[in-house]
Amino acid sequence: MSHTVTVVIFDQTYHLRGELDQTQADTLAQFVDGKMRAIAESTRTVDSMRVAVLAALHMAAELFELRARHRTLEGEIRERAERALTLVDRAFEKTA
């Protein structure tokens, strides 16, 4: 069920339509607002469009890093599971 929620990001009000409830939307908006304010402070940029693009690039970099870490961990887990299954198979072979 789609509905509208209102959030404030970087002193701008946005009305969002979708599946998010107000609490989820507020959490996301606060995260984006925090990123934008940190960028604005560190770059001393007042152009909100530039700040938004730089914040988006920072968040995209974090996402790509997390995806890469996820793939690495997924591979490690798969390897460990395969080793554990090999050990279990060997143990069953010895008892058979």
N, C-alpha and C positions, 0 to 999 in steps of 0.2 A: 504494500500500500504506500503510495507516494504522498508526501506531505511537505510543507514548507517550514524551514527553520531559519532563524536569523542569527548571524554571527557578526562580530566586529574584528577586522584584521587590519592592522596598521592604520587605525582611526577611520576606516571605511566600513560601512555597513553593507552586508551581503545577505540576500534572501536566497537560500538554497532549497531546491526541490529534489526530493529523493527519498531514500530509505533510511537515512540517518535520523536518530532521535536527537533531541536538543543537547543532551549530555555528550553524545559522541561528537556532534558537530562542534560544540564548545571546546572539547579536548583537542580536536584537530585544528580549530581556528587558533587556539592559544599556542599550539606548537608552531604553526606557520607565522603567527604574529611575533613569537619569540625569535625565530630565525631571521625574520625581516628586520626586527629591531637590532639584533646583534650585527647584522650586515650593515645597516645604516650607521650604526655607531662606529664600527671598525673602518668603514670606507668614507665616512662623513658625507655620504651621498644623500641628497634630499629628494631626488627623482624617484617617486614610488614605483614606477614601471621598472627602472633599472634595479632597484632594490629587490623587487619581486622576482625578476629574472635571475639575479645572483643567488637569491634564496632558493629558487627552484633548482639551479645548478648544484648548489651545495646538497640539497636533499636528494637529487638524482645521484650524485656521487656516493652518498651514504647508502642509498638503495642498491647501487651496483656493487658496492663493497660487501654489503650484507648478503646479496645473492651469491657472490663468489665464495664467501665464507660458508654459506649454506651448502653449495655444491661440494666444497672440500669436505665438510663434516659429513655430508651424505655419503660420499665416497669412502671415508674412513669407517663409518658405521657399517656400510655394506661389506667392506673387507673384514672387519671384526666379526660380523655375523657369519660370514662364510667360513672363517677360521673356527668359530665356535661350533658350527655345524659339522665341520670336518672332524673336530675332536669328539663330538658326540657320536658321529658315524663310526669312528675308530673304536670308541668304547663299546658300542653295540656289537661290532665285529668280534671283539675279544671275548665277549660274554656268550656269543652264539656258537 
